[in-house]
Amino acid sequence: MIAFNKMVTKKQGEDAVSEIEEWANRIVSSMDEKMSASLYHDADSSTYVFRLAKGNRVLLFRLSEVQLRTPEREEECERILKRKIKDLASGHS
C-alpha cells in the first residue's frame, strides 16, 4: 500500500523537536552506529538546526519547517539527511 501525505511531522516549532530528532536518529543509526543527531528549533528563521556528531567531528545544517511539515517531502528530507551523514562519515562538509 502506498502511503500518501508522508511528512516528517505535523507538529510545529519546539513541539516538533523530539519527533524530528527520533526520525533523524533512526536514519543515522541505520547508517552509522557511531554517529548521533540532535537538533533545535530556530524560531527566528523558522528552521531546525541539525547537529550530526561522530567522534570529534560535527556537521551542522538546517531544514525548514516547511520542508519537514509539507506532505510528500519526507523522502526529500531523508535524502538530504543521508547525504549529510555520508559527508560527515567521509570527512567532507
N, C-alpha and C positions, 0 to 999 in steps of 0.2 A: 504494500500500500504506500502511495506517495504522500509524504507529509507536506501540507500546504502551509503558508504563512509562517515558515520557520524563522525565528528570530532568537537572538541570544537571550533577551529578557524583555518582559513587558513593563518592568518597573523603571523608575526614573531616579536620577540623582544618587544620593547616598544610599537610598533604599535598594538600589540595584547592585551595589558593590559586591556583597557576599555571593550573590548568584553568578555574577560575571567572573569573579575570582574562582569559584568552583568550576565553572565551564573551562576557564583558561588552564587551571591546574590539571584537569582531566586530559586535556590535549598535551600539555607539557610533559606530564608523567608518562604518557603513551609513547613519547618520542625520546625522552631523555630523563631517566630517573634521578639524575644528579642535579637537575635544574628545577628552579621554583619560580612561581609567578605570584606577584602581588599587585595591587592597584589601588588608586584613589580617584575620587571624582573631583574634577576641577570645574566648579560651578561657573567661574568667570569665562571659561572658553567652551563650556558645555561638552567637555571631553572627559574620557577616562584615561589616566596616565598609567600605563602598564610598566612594571619593573620585572624583567627576567634576570635571574641571577644563577650563575654557575661558578662555584669556587670564588675567585676574586674578580671575576668579570661580571659586569652588569650592562644591560641594554634597556634603555627607556624608549617608549614610543606611545603614541596616542591613537585612540579610536574615538570617533564622535558618538554622542548619544544617538544621533540619527542612524548611524551605521548599525549600532547594536540593537536598536529598537524597531527597525524597519523590517516588515515581513519580507522574506526571500533573501535577506542579506547575511544570514548566519554563515553560509558557505564562503562568502567573500571575507568575512571577519576571520573565519578559521584559516583560510589561505594566507592572510596577512600574518596571523599569529604563527603559523607553521614556518613561514619564511623568516620571521624574526628569530624563532627558535634555532633554525639552521644557521642563520647569521651569527648568533652568539656561540653556538657549538663549534663553528669553524673559525671563530676569532674575528669575523668581519662585523662591522656595524654601520 
